[in-house]
C-alpha cells in the first residue's frame, strides 16, 4: 500500500513498488519522498501549485498569468489592448518564439478562447480559486490540440471531507506613492485606489460522496487618469499662424496639382474663409493650459472600474468507480471613462475607449469519469462560454453630425449610427469620436464536447478520444474605415506648396479651418448582428509503451479539421480576382463554402521517449507537429457585403 501520492492534472505519476512476502499484519506507510521526476512522458511540462500561486508575489491585478514568466520558453507576460477591450486583464506571451495566438488556455478542460482577440483568454479565474496550473510547452501528447505554443491547463479547486476557506483584501493607495517628476508643479499625486477582496469556502455536502467549493472576488478601482494632448492655441483657433514659422498656402490659388500656390498674407487666414462647421467644433474644444504648440493641454479625469468573479464547483462520487463534477463561473464588469476633450469628445483619458462599457462572461463545465475496470477508464466533458460586451461613448443616442453640425451623410436612422463623427487633424488630438470600434455590442458563444478512453494492456497504455467545438461570434462593430457615424481626416498637404517646404501640423490645422478634408467616409453593417459560425473537429490516438523498466516510448496521431466558416444563416463571402465578383455563400447557385475546400487531411504525428538513466536522472526527447488553430472566421468577419465601407480620398495629398 502506498499513500500520500499527489496526482496532478495532465501528468503521469510513476510509483515503483517492490513486491515482498509479508504477514497479514504488516503495512508500509510513506510519509516523505524526494521530488518526483517526469519519467514517463516526453513533453516539456511545468506546474504552478497552490504554494507558488499563493506565496509568490503576483503583480498587477493578481493574475496567475504573471507567474508564467517562471516557465522556461515564455516571454514575459504583457498587457494587451485597452481596459475596455480586455477588462479581464488577460496577458499575452510568446512561447518558444511562436505566435501568441497559438496558445491554448483551458479551464477545467475547456478552452477559454477570446474569439475576437484569440491571443488572450475569455476567462481568467481568480488566484484564490485555482488549485493548480499545468503548462505544456513542447512535445505535446496527441491529446493536446488547437495549439502551437503552450497548453495552459487551469484547474479550479474542489471541496474535500474537511471545511476549508479563506478571506483576503488587497489595497493599493496613491498616498503611498511618490509624485511623478514630470507632472505640472500644481498637479498633486493622482488619485488611485484599488481594493481587491474576496473569500473562498469548500467542504463536504455528504462525506465521501458530495463536495462543494465556492469563490468570490471583487475589485473596485477609482483612479484619476491624466494625459498630455495637443490642441490649437488661441491664435490658431482664429487662423493666425504668424510667428510660428508656418507657411500657409491658399488652395484656391495656383494650379490644381498644388504648384504655384500663393501664401496667405502674414500667415493669417481671413475670418470669412473659416468654415462654419469648423467654427462650431472650435467652440467645443478646450483651450491650452500649458505653453507651446505641442502637448499643451494637461487633462485629468476620473476612471471608475468595477468587476466581480463568481466561481462554484460541485463534485459527486455516486459509486467508487464513477465521478461527476460541474463548474460554473461568471465575470461581470462595468467601466466609465471620460472623453479627453470634454464636450469636443476625443479618445478616453484612461483606456482609450471613452464612455461606458459593461459586460458579462459566463463559463460552465460538466464532466465525469467512469472506471469500467482496473485497466479501462472513460472520461468526458462538455463546456460552454458566453461573452457579452456592450459599450458606447457619451454621445450615443445623439446625432451630433446631422442635428448639431448639419453634415449630410453622417449618422443614420439606426441608433447604433448615432454619436459624434470623428475628426482627425494631423499633429493634434482627434475630436468627436475617432474610435471607429465604438459602439460595440458583442455576444460570442463557444461550445465544446470531448470524450476519451484509456486502456492499459500489458506494457501499453492506450488512449484515444474525440473533441468537437462550435464557435459563434455575434456582434455589431463596423470598425473598418471611418466607422458607423462617419469621419473626416485633415492633412497638411492641402495648404502646402507642391515642391515647397514640407507640411507641418499648422498646415493640417489650416486645412481643417478651411473645411477641406483629404479623406472622409463611413461604414455600414448590413446585418445586425453580424455573425460567424465555426466548427472544430478532432480525433486522436496514442500508445504509451513501456519498452523496458527504464524506457517508455509514446507515439500518437491527431487529426484536426476546420471546415469553412459560415454566417448564421448563409455562407461567408469570397472575392474572385479573375471575375471581379464577390460570391456570397448559400445565395443563388453559390455553395455554402463559396467553392473553398478546406483541408481534411491534417493528420499530425506526436512521438516521444523517456529514458530513466538512474533514479535521479531522466533523458527525454520528443517530436511533433501541430495545426495552426487561428480561425479565419475572425479576419473574414467584416467582409463585404456584411460591412460596406465607403472611403473617399483626394487624388493627391495636395488637394482636398
N, C-alpha and C positions, 0 to 999 in steps of 0.2 A: 504494500500500500504506500502511495506517495501522496502527500498533501502539500498545500501551500504553493501550488503551481499556478502562475498567472498566465492566462492565455488572452492575448490582445487581438483586436480585430485585424484581419488581413495579415496574419502572421502564422508561421508554423513553429510550434514549440516541440523540441526534441527532449524526451525523457528516457534516458538509458537506465535499465534496471538489471540487476544481477539476480537470477533465479536460484534460490537455495532451498534445500530441505530444512524445515523448521517445525518446531512444536506448534500445537494449535494455540498456545497462549502467547507466542512471540509476536511482536509488532515492531515496525521501524517508523519513526517519525522524523522527517526532515524539517528543521526549523530555520536553516540558513543555507545559502548556496552562493557560489560565485556568479558573477554576471553572465547571463546566458548569451551565447554566440548564435548568430544566424547560420545554422548548419545545414538546412535542407532546401533553401531557396536561393536562387542566383540574383534576384532583384536587388537593386540599391535602395534600401529602406531605412527610415529613421522613425522614431516615435517621440512625441511630446506627451508625457503623462501628467497626472494631477500635480505632481511635485513641481515640474517645470512650469505648468500653467499658472499655479497659484503662488509660487515663491520667487520666480524671476520677475524683474521689473518689465512691465508692458507699457510702452509709451502710447501717446495719443488717447484714444477712447477705449483702451483696454481691449484691443482687437488681437485675437490669438495669432492672426497672420503676421503680426510684427515679429513673432518668435521664429518664423520660417527662415530668417537670416542665420539661424544656428545650424541649418541643414546644409551640408556641402552641395555646391552646384547652384544654389539660389542667389540671384542678385538681391540686394537689399530691398525689401518690400517698400513700395512707394504709393503715395496717394494718387488718385486718378479722378479726373472730372471735378465738377463743382459740387458743392454741398447739395444742391437741388437735384443734380443728376445722379449722385451717389450718396444718398442720406445714410445708407448703411455703413459708410466709411470703409468699404471693401478696398483692399490693397492689391496692387499688381506686382508680379515678379516674373523675371525670365529664368527659366530652369535649363541649365546646360546649354545656353545660347539659343534655345527655341523661342518661338513667339509666345507671348504671354496669353494669347487667345487659345493656346493648345493645352492649357492646364485644365484639370477636371476635379472640382471640389464636390465631394459627396457628403451629405449629412444623413447619417444612419442608412447609408447605402444608396441614397437617391441623389442624382445630380442636381446641383443648385446653380445652374447656369443663368446668367442675366442675358436674356435673349437679345435685347437691343445692343448691349455692350458686353459681348461674350468674354472679354478678358477680365471681367470682375464677376463676383458671385452675387446671387439674388438674396441669399440669406446667410448672415454671419452670426452663429449662435453666441450668446454671452459667455464670457470666460468662465463664470462660476457654474454654468450648466454643462460644461464639456467634461467628459470623462477622460478622453484621450484623443490625440491626433496622430494618425499614421500617415507617413509620407513615403511614396514610392516614386523615385525619380529616374529610374533606368532599368533595363532588362525586365520589363513588365511580364507578369504572368498573363497567360492567354485570357484570363477572366477580365482583365482591365481593358476597356475600350474607350473610344471617343476621347483619346488623349495622345498628345505628342510631347508634352512637357513633364508634368508631375500629376500623380493621383494623390489627392489630399482627402483622406477619409476622416471625417469628424464624427465622433460617437458621443451622443448625449448620455448623461448619467441615468442609471436605473436605481430603483429602490432596492433595499435589502431587508433582511429579517430584523434589522435594528433601525431605529429612527435616527436620521442624521439631517442636520440643517445648518444654515449659515445666514448671516446678515452682514451687509457691508455698506459703506458710504465712502466715496472718494470726492474730495473737494478741491477745486482749484480756484484761487482768488488772485486777481491782478494786483491787489495791495501788497502782495509778497514779491512782486517783480520790479525790476529797475525800469526807469523811463528810457524810451528809445531816444538815442542821441540825436537822431535826425528829425524828430518832431519839432514843430514851431515852439518858440520859447513859451508861448501862452498855453500850449497844449499839455494837459495833465496826462497821467498814465491812463490809457483807455481802459474802460471797464471790461472785465472778462471774468465771469463767474460760471463755473461748471460744477454741477452736482450730479454724480453718478452713483446710484444706490440700488439696492435690491435685496432679495432673500431667496433661499432655496430650502426645500424640505423633501425628504424621501423616506420611505419606510414601508412596512407591510400593511396590506389590507387584510390578507389572510396568510398566516405564516406558511412559508414554503410554497405557497400557491400563487398569490396575487400581490403585486407590489406597485407602488406609485412613486413618481418624482415630479415635482413642480418647481418652476423657477420664474422669477420676475426681475427685470432690470429696467430702471427708468433713468433718463438723462434729461436734465434741464440746463440749457445753455443760454446765458444772457451776455451779449458781447457788444461793445461799442467798436464797430469796424471803421476803418479810415482808408482813404485813398487820395493820391495826388492825381489830378487830371488837368488837361489844358483846355481853357476856354478863351473866347475872344475878349480883348481888352475894351475899355470904353471907347477908344479911338477906332478900333477895328469894327466895333458894332455899328458905327455910322459911316464906315467906308474910308476912314482916314488912315493911310499907311505911311504917312510922312515920318521920316526919322528912323525907319526900320530897315533901310537899305533895300526895300522891296521895289521891284519894277513891275507895275501892274499895267497890262496892255488891254486895250479896248477890243473885244472880239468882233465888234461891228465895223472895224476898220481893217484895211489890208485885204489880202487875198483869202479865199475860203480855206486854203490849206494851212493858215496860221502865219504866213510870211507877210512882211511889210506892214505889220500892225503898228499903231501909234499908242504911246503911253497915255494914261490918264494924267492930265496936268497935275503936278505936285503929288502924284501918287494918291489922289483923292477921288473916290467915285462920287459923282454928283448924286444928291439925295433922290432926285427924280428917277434915277436908274436902279435904285434898290427895290427889289421885287416885294410886293405887298405880303406874300406868304412868308418871305424871309423876315420881314418886319414882325409878323405875328410870332414867329418862332423865337426871334431875338428877345422879344418882350418876356418870354418864359424862361430864358436862360439865366442862371445866376451869374453875378459879376465876380471877377477875380478877388480873392482875399490875400493874395501874395504877389510880390513884384515879378516882373518879367513877362515873357510871352509863351513860356512853356512851363508845365507843372505849376501853374499859378493859381490853382484852386485846391484848397485842402478841404475834404469833405469827411464828416464823421456822422455815422448813423447807427441806430441800434439793430442788432440781429437777435431774433427770437427763434430758438430751435428746441423742440421737444421731441422725444422719441421714447417708445416703450417696447420691451421684449417680453413675450409670454411663451413659456415652454412647459409642456406636460407630457409625461410618458407613463404608460402602464404596461407591465409585464405579467403574463399569466402562464402558469405551467399546469395545464389540465391533467397531464399524466407525467410520469417520469421520462417519457420518450418524446413528448411534444411541448413546444413552447410558442406562445404568441405574444406579440407586442405591438403597441401602437403609439405614435408620437404626433403631437400637434404643436406647431409653433406659429406665432403671429408677431408681426412687427408693424407698429404704426408710428407715423411721424407727422409733424407739422413744422413749416418753415416760413418765416416772414422776413423779407429783405427789402431794403429801400432803394429807390432809384437814385443814382449818384447825382443827377442834375435836378432832383425835385420835380417841380411841375413840368420841366422840359424832358423828363424821362431819363434815358440812358440805361446803362447796364446796372447790375446790382452792386452795392458798395462792398458787400462781404462775399457773396457767392458767384457773382457774375450773372445770375438769373434773378432779376428783380420781381417783386410781387409775392404771391402766396403759393405755397406748394403743400400738399398733403397727400398721403398715400398709405397703403397697407400691403404687406407681404404675408401670405398665408402658405404654410408648408406642412404637409402631413405625410406620414408613412405608416403602412400596415405591413407587418412581416411575420414570418413564422418558420420554425424548423420542426422536422419530424425524423426521429431516429428510427428508421424501419427495422434495422438490425445493427449489431455492433460494427458492421462493415458498410452499411448503406445509410446515407443521410440525404434528405431532401430539404431544401430551403428556398424561400422566395419572398418577394416583397412587391408592394405597389405604392407608388408615391405620386403626390400632386403638389404643385407650386403655382400660386397665382400672385402676380404683381399688379398693383393698381397705383397709378400716379395721376394726380390732377393738379395742373399748375398753370398760372397765368399772371400777367403783370397787373399793376394798379389801375390801368386804363381799360381793362377788359370790360366790355359792355358799352363803351362809349365809342362812337365813330368819329374820332378826332380828325381823321383825314378828310372825311366828307363834310361833317357838320361844322367843324371849327375852322379848318384850313381851306375847305372848299376845293380840294384837289380831286378832279374826276378820276375814276378808276380805282381809287383806294377803298379799303374796307369792302363791304359787300352785304348781301341780305342775310347771311349766316352769322350768328353772334360770334362764332369762332373766328370770323374775319374782322372783328371789331378791335379797337385799340388805337394806338399811336403808330403811324407809319415810321419806318426807320430812316434816319438821315445820317449819312457818313461823309464827313468832311476830312480829307487827308490832313493829318497833323493835329486834329482836335478830337476831343471826346465825342463819340457819337451820341446823338439825341433822338428823341422819340423812343421807339423800341427797336434797337438794332439787333435784338436777339431773335433770329428767324425761327428758332425752335420753340418759341412761345406763341400761342398757348400749346400745351402738350397734354393730351389725355390718352393714357395707356392702360390697357387691360390685357396682360400677357399670361398665358396658361401653359403649363407643362404637365404631361402625364408620363409615367414610367412604370413598366411592369417587367419583372425578372423572375426566372425560376432556374434553380441549379440542382444538380445531383452529384454527390460524392460517393465513390465506391472504392473500397480498399480490397484488393485481391492479391494475395501473396505479397510480392515485393512492389506492387504497382498501386499507386494512389491516383485513381482516375477522377476527373471532374469535368463536367460538361454543363452547358446551360444556354439559355435564350434570354434576350432582352429586347424590349420594344419600347420606343419612345415616340411621343407625339408633342410637337411644339407648335404653339399658335400665338402669333402677335396680332393684337387688335388695337389700333391707335389712330389718333388724329394728330399729325405733326408734319405738315408740308413745309419742311425747313429748307428745302433747296432754293437757290436764288435769293430773292428778297423777302420771302415769307408771305403769309396769307393777307397781311394788311397792305402790302406794297412797300417799296422803299426807293431811296434815291442816293446816288453817290456823286460826290463832287471832288474833282482832282484839279491840280494846278495848271494843267496844260491849256485849259480854255482861256485863261487870262495871261498866258505866256506867249513869247515870240518864238516861232519856229526858227531854229538856228541861232537863237539868242541865249540868254542866261537860263540855267536850269530852274524849273518851277520850285517854289518854296511853299511852306504852309500858308503863307499870306496870299499866294495866288489861288490856293484852294478855297480860302475863305472869301476871296473876291468873287470866285465863280458862284459860291453859294449866295452871296449878296445879290448878284445879278440874276439869280434863279436859273442858272444854266448847268444842269447836271450832265455828267459824262456818261451816266448809266442809270437806268431805273427798271423796275419790273415788279412782278407779283407771282405768287404761286397759288394754285387752286387744287385742292384734293377733291376728286370727283366722287369718291365713295367714303362714307363715314359710318363705321370706322373702316379704315384700310386694314386689310388682313392678309396674313400669310399662314400656310399650314405646312409643316414638315414632319415626315415620318422618318424614324431611325430604326433599322433592323440589325440585329446582331446575333450571331451564333458562335460558340467556341467549344473546343475540346482540348483537354490537357492530360498528359500522363506524367506523373512524378514517380520515377523508377528508382528503387533502392538497389543499385547495381551491386554494391557490397556494403560492408559495415561502415565504411568511411566515405563512400562515393554515392551521391544522389544526382541523377540526371533527369531533366524535365524537358518535355517537348510538347508544343501545342500549336494549334491553328485557330485563327479568329477570322470570321467573315463579317464585314460591315457593309451595309447598303443604305445609301441616302437617295431616295427617289427624288425626282424633280419636284420642288415645292409648288404649291398651288395657292390661289386665293381661297377664301372660304366658300365661294360659290362657282368658281371657274379657275382656269389655269392662270399662270403668270404670263408676262408679255416678253416677246423677243424681237429685237430689231434685226432685220436681214439686210446686210450691207449690199448684197447683189441686187435685190429688188427695191431697195429703199422703202421698205414697208415694215410696219410693226404688226406682228402676229399676236393675237390675243387668244390664249389657250381656252379651248372649250367653246369658242364663239364661231358659228358657221361650221366650216369644214376643218377648222384648225383643231388638232388633237389637244388634249389637256396639257401635254408636256411640250407643246409647240414644236414637236419633232426633235426634241433634245433627248438623247438616250444616255441615261446615267449608267455608270459602270457597275455591273452586277458581279464582277469577278475580283472584288477586292478582298482576297484571302491573304492574310499576312502570317508569317511564321513567328513563333516565340520559342527560344531554346535556352537552356542554362545548365550549368553543372556546379555542384558544390563538393569540394574535397576536404574532408576533415583530416588535416595532416597530423594534428595532435589534439589533445583535449583543450588546448589554448590557442590553436591556430586553424583557421579555415580559409581555403582559397576558393574563390567563386568567380565565375565568368558567365557571360550571357550575351545573347544576340536576339534582336527582334526588329520588326517593322511595325509602323503604325499608320493609320489612315487619318489625314488631317480632318478634324471634326468641325471646322468652321463651316457654318451653314450659309449657302448662297441666298437663302431667304432674307438675310439681313441686308446685303447690298442691293438686292432686287426689290426691296420693299417699296421704294419711291419711284419705280419705273413708270414711264409714260404708258398708258394714259391715266393711271391711278393719280399721279401728281403731274399736273401740267404747269410747267414753269415758263413764264414769259419774261425774257430778259432782253432789254434793248440797250445797245451800246453805241456810242458815237463811232463814226467812221475812222477817226484817229483821236489821239489824246489831245489834240489841239482844237477840236471842235466839240460842240455840245449836241 
